[in-house]
Amino acid sequence: MRVEVFDIPIDNLSKDEAVRLIEYLLQEEGPHFGVAINPEKALKAYKDPELLQIIKDADLDFVDGVGIIFASSIFKGIKIKERITGIDLFSELLKVAEEKRLKVFFLGTKEESLKKAIENIKKEYPSLEIAGYQNGYYEDEHMVVHKIRESGAQILFVGMGTPKQEKFIYKNLHELGVKFAMGVGGTFNVYAQEFKRAPGFIQQMGLEWFYRFLLDPKRLPRILTLPGFLYEAYKRRYKEKSEINFLGITVSNRSIEENLKIVENFIEEKTFHLIVTINGEMLSRTVSDKEFLNILRGAHLVIPDGIGVVLGARRFGERITHRIPGIEFAWELLRLSEQRQYKVFFLGAKREVLEKAIMKIKEQFPALKIAGYHEGYFVEESAVREMVRNASPEILLVGMGGIRQEKWIVKNRDLNIPINIGIGGSFDVWSGKVKRAPAWVRKIGIEWLYRAVVQPERLGRLKNILVLSFKLLLGRIDE
């Protein structure tokens, strides 16, 4: 049974069950592959999206590391049936290949090590048909793929270390001509007798990693991945959702990079999209302003800006782990626009403030395509609409203050601008008129309080926040 542990999929199987699964896959159409999951590989996958996708697409993800078993039990309450080491599964598959007259191909390690390993493998499995072999130090990958395909092998074992072996298999899987492929790490070196496996009782205790460290202290950096994985597993003990539902509003729980990727997809669609960076003050207005609540519910992307949103979501049992201040997201949106050459239009603030902000923006993003700008204090809305329409931007940044800006955007959605986002007082900050709170204040989530102190006129806005807070606390809001 496949389960997901700390965002890593694993097949909770015994060794015998894993072997039976591979035997079944060998009879099926199409190529298949397996991946050994250990703490070192999991930790690399967290930082390497390509490797993580490979693990997710594998036909078999078997548990190789004791750290996976320990973390699964302690943090998730999942009992793993059995630890299956890559070398043990390799040995079992050689038995299967010998019995069923299946051809195998070995790829990896140094030439002399591989030859010595094959010599010892032949002693243990005299009837095994080895279709071919290739050391792991090659220059022409196409030549290696061709060699494997021409060998007629049904099973391929690749010992080149993670993630190289997994990426080789995944990239070339449909060109290799094999039925099943699997990375085997340093297995060939063990069979070449370059180092010995730990005694059986040490393997059973799950301390083989420590035994190998004693024999080869240079493995210390790899061994230190175990506490690193355990720490990461502790952080991920609660399943992280990419979106959470709060008051009927779908709120993004993604990183800045992931949200920017969504923006790029929106632009490719060439239709109207509303992005809202929501804070506690804006959320509090939904209590009395149902029009605004419906705007939030209909927004294409809602990004949690304020700590109030995070705490409010917890009232409903939801965890937001990616809080992104709107001003920071807007800044990264400008960086993306410069890189992708998207045209941007600025609307909002007083004219002198806006022009000073644009000057600062140009200093940071000199290649940014500014399609136009207009202050936020205007009487003739039709003239502003016409200016924006003629500029034909991909992105419209509107700084008129929360709620007013979102309502203006929705009212003028027929302009059909791909990305529309309200950025509140960002122009004031970028121009230097208003300073952001110190970093430590922002980090603990009380920037709203700082702004209320330095801008006393904002104190009146706290009333709505307090009303919402009490309703949440008393359970008077249950949507």
N, C-alpha and C positions, 0 to 999 in steps of 0.2 A: 504494500500500500504506500502510495506516495504522499508524503506530508511536507509542509513547509516549516522549516525551523530557522528563525532569524533571517528570513528572506532567502534562504537557500533551500531548494527542493531536495529531498532525500527519499530514497525508496527504503522503507523499513522492512528489510528482508534478512533472512538468515543466509549463510553462505550457500547452502543447498538450494534455497529458493532462487538466489541470484544466478546460480549455474543453470537451473531449469529455465529461467527466463531467457538467458542467452541462447540456450539450445532451441527454444521456441523462435527467437529472433533470427537464428541461422536458417530456419525453414521458411521464414517470411520473405516477401518481395521487398526489394529496396535495401539500401545500406543502413546499418544501425551502429550506434556507438555508446560506450559507457564511460563514466567519469568517477574516479575515486574522490570522495569528499573528506578532507581533513582540515584542521584549523588554519594551516598555512594557506591552503587553496581558497577557503572561505574568505579569509582576510584580504587576499588579493582580489577576489571577485567583488568585494565591496568597493574597491577603488578602480576596478576595470570592468566597465559595463559590457564589453565584448565577451569577457570570460564568464560573467554572470549569465549572459544570454546563452552561451554555449552549455552551461550547466542546466539551464532551464529546458533547453531543447534536447538534452541527452535522453536516450531510451532507458538508461540505467544510471542512477546516481547512488552508489553504495557508500556506506559509512566506513571510512578507513581509520579515522583518528579518534583516540579515546577522549579528546577534548570535546568533540561533537556529542559523544554519548553523555559525558558529564554535564555539559551545558544544557542539553535537551532535557535531562532528568531534573536538574536543579531549578532551571528557570522556566521551563515549559511543561513539566510533568509528563513528558513523553518518554516512554521506555523503548530504547532501541534494542531490537532483538539480538543483534550480534555485530561485533566489529569484524569487518571483512578486509583484511589487508590486501593491497594490490598484488603483492607477490603470491599470496595464498590463492587468490582468484586466478592469477596467471597460471599457477601450477595445476589447478583444477581444470582450466580450459585446455591445457596441453594434454591432459588425460582424455578429455572429450574429443579433441582433434585426432589423437592417436586411435581411439576406439572407432570413430566415425570416418576415418580416412579423410580428414579435412586438411587442406594445405594451410600452412602458416607462414607469415613473413615477419621478420624482425627488423626494426628500424631504431637506431639510437646508439649512444655512447661511442667510444673510440674503436677503431678497427680491430686492434689487438684484443681489447676487452670483449668485444662482441664475438670474435672468433673463439675465444676461450669459453665464453658463456655457451655458445652453440655446441662446442665439444662436450661440455658437461651435461647439457640438456639431452644430447643424443645418447649419453650413457644411461640417463634416467628414463628416457622415452625412446627406445631403439627403433620403434616402428613409426615414429612421428615423421611426417613428410614436410620438410622445410622447403618451401617454394623459393625462398631467396632471403637475402639480408642486405642491409646498407647501414654504414656508420652514420652517426648523426652530425658529422662535420662535412657538409656538402655545400656547394655553391649554386648548383642548378636544381631548384625545387621541381621544375617541370620534368627533368630527367628522372628524379626519384619517383614521382607520381607515375610516370610511364613505366618505370621498372617494376613497380608494385602491380600495376594493372596487367602487364604482360606476364607476370609470374603465375597468374591464375589462382592466387591465394584467396581463401575464404575468410581468414582471420588475420588481422594486422595488430601487432603489438608495437607501440611507440614509446621509447624510453629517452626522452629529451628534456625532462623537467617541465614543471608548470610555470607559465601557461603555454610555452612553446609547443608541447606535444598536443595539447587540446586544440590549439589554434590551427595546427597543421592538419589534424584530422577533420576538424569542422570545415575548414576552407576547401579541402580537397575531397571530402567524403564521397561525392557523387562521381568523382573521376578515378577513384582508386580501384574500383571493381571488386571490393571486398564485401562480405556480408556483415561483418562485425569488426569494429576497431576499438582499441582501448589504450589509454596512456598507462605506462607501468613504471614511470620514474626511474629509480636506480636499480630495478630488478635485474637487469643484465649484469650489473656490477657485482651483485650478490652471487649470481650463478657463475660469474668469472672468478669467484672466491677472492675478490679484492677486499671485501670485509664480510664478517660473519653475522648472521642473524643472532638475536639474543636467544638464550636458552628458553625452552618452552614455558617454564613457570613464570619467567619475566614477561613473556608475551601475554600470558593469561592475566597477569596483573596490570597490563596496560602500560608497562614501563619500558617498552622497547626503545622509545625515544631517548630515555635517559641512558640506557645501555649504549646506544649509538653515539651519544654525546661523550661518554667516557672514552670510547675508542677513537673518536674524532672530534676534539674540542672546537674545531673550526665550524661545527654545526650550530654553535651557540646562537648566532643571529636567527637561524631558522627555528630553533627551540623557543626563543623569546616571542615567537608569534603566538604561542599558546596563551600566555596571559593577555596578550593584545586581543586575541579572539574572544576570550572570556569576558573582557571588559566591553567589547563591542556587542557580544551576546547579551550582556546585562542591560545595555542601553536599548537593545532591540527586543527586550522581553515582551513588550507590548507591540502588537501588530500595528505598523504604521500604515494608515490609509492615505491614498493620494488625494482623496476628497472626503469631507465630512459634511453632514447635514445639520444645520443649526437654525432653528426657527423657520424651517422651510427654505433656507438659503444654502445653496451648494457652495461651500468654501474650499478653496484649493489648499491642500497641505503638501505643497511641493517646494523644492528649492527654487531660487531665482533662475538658475539655468534651465530647469524643467519648465517653468512658467514662460520663459523667453522662447523656448522651442514651440510652445503652444501659440505664442504671438506670431511666430513665423508661419505656422500652419494657417492661422487666421488670415494673414496677409495674402497667402496664396489663394484663398477662397474668394478674395475680392468682393466681399459683402460686408455689411455693417456688423461690428462687434463692439460690445460695451465691456470694458474692464473697470472694476471697482476695487480700490484698496480701502478696506473698511476698518474703521476704528470704533472704539466704544461710544464716542459721541454720536457718530452717524447711526450706529446700531440702536442707541437709545431713542432716536427720533422715530424709529419704526413703531414705537408704542402708540404714538398719536398720529403718525403720518402713514396711512395705509398705501397711499400712492407710491411713496418711496420704498416701502416694504416690497411691493410688487415689482418695482424696478430692480431691487436687489435679487429677488427670486428669479427674474428673467435675464439677469446679466449673464454674459457668456463666460466670464472669469472673475471670481471674487477672491481677492488676496487679503489675508488677515494682516492688518497693519498694527492695531493696538492690542495691548495686554488685556484690555477688557473683553475683547473677542475671545481670546485664549481662555480666560477664566470663565466666561459665560458658556463656552462650549463644554467645559468640564462639568458644568451643572447638569448637562445631558449625557454625561459619560463619554464625551468625545475628547480626544487628545490632539491638539494642534502643536506640531513640533517645528513648523517652519513659519515663524512670524517675520514678515518682511515689511519694514516701514515703506510707505508709499513713495516718499522722496528718494529712497535708495533704489526702489524698483524703477522709477521714472528715469533716474540717472543711468542705470544699466540699459534701459530701453533706448536712450540716446546713443550709448556706446554701440549697441546692436545696429541702430539706424545708420551710424557712420560706416560700420563694417559692411552692411548689406546695401548701402546707398538708398535707404528708404527716405522719402521726402516727409518732412515734419512741419506741422503748423502749430504755432503757439497762440493761445487765446486766454487772456486773463490778466489780472493785476492792473495797476496804473501804468500809463504809457512809459514814464521815466523808469519805473521799477522793471518793467518788462524788457525794455531796451538794454538796461544794465545787466539783467540776467542773461539775455542773449549774448552780450559781449563776453561774459564769463564762460558761457557754454561754448562759444566759438574758440576761446583760448584752449579749452580742454579737448574739443572735438573739431579741429579745423576743417576736416573734410565733410562735416555734416551738411546735408542738403536741407536748408531751411526754406520751405516753400512759401512762407509768409508768416505774419503775426499781426495781432490786433489786441488792444487793451480790452479789459473785461467790463469797462464802464461805457456802455453805448446805448443809444436810443433807437437808432435805425437798425433793427435786427436783420432786415432784408438785405441791407448793404453788406453786413458781416457775413451772412449766409452766402451771398454772391462771391465775396472775396475768397471764402474757404472753398467753395465749389470750383472756382476758376483755378485755384492753386493746385487742386487735385492731389492732396497729400495721401500717403499711406497711413500716417499716424497724426492724430489730433490730440494735443495736450491741452486740457481745459483747467485753468486755475481760478475758479470763482468761489471756492469754498464748498465744503461737503454738502451734498444734497442739491443745492442750486445747480451745481455743475452737472450732476448726473441727470437732473430733470431737463436741463437745456440740451444735453446730448441726445436723450431719448426723443425729445420734441423734434429735433432736427436730424433724426436718423435717416431721412430720405436723402441726405447728402451722400449717403452710401460710402462713408469713409471706413476702410477695413478695421482700423484700430482707433477707438475713442476711449480716453482715460482721463478721469478727473484727478488733479494733482494738488488740490487744496492750496496751501500757502507756499508751495515749492518755489515759485518765482521770487517771493520775498526773501527766501533763504539764499537762493542762488545769486540774487543781486547784492546780497550783503546787508540788506535792510534789517533782517531778523536773523539772529543766531540760533543754531540748533542747541539743544541741551548737551552738556558734557557727555562723553561716551559712557561713563559709568552710570549716569542717570538713565540714558537710553537702554543700557543693558539690563537694568532691573525693572524696566517697563513703566517708569513714572515720568516720561517726557511730558505727558499731558499736564501733570502737576507743575512741572517746571514752567511750562508755557503759561499756565494760569497765573503763576507768581510774577513772571516778567511782563505778562500782558493781562492786567487785571480785568480788562473788558471781556475776557473770555470766561470769567467766573460764572456768569449767568448760564453758560452752557452746561455746567456741572449738574444743574438741577435734573435734566433729563437722564443723565448717567446714573444719578442716585435713585431715581424712580425705577429705571430698568433694573438696577442692582437689587433693590428690595423685592421687586416682582420675581426675579430669578431666584433669590434666596428663599422666598416664601412659596415658591412653586406656583405662582399665579400665571406663569406663562408656560404652556405645555405643548406648544406646536412643534 
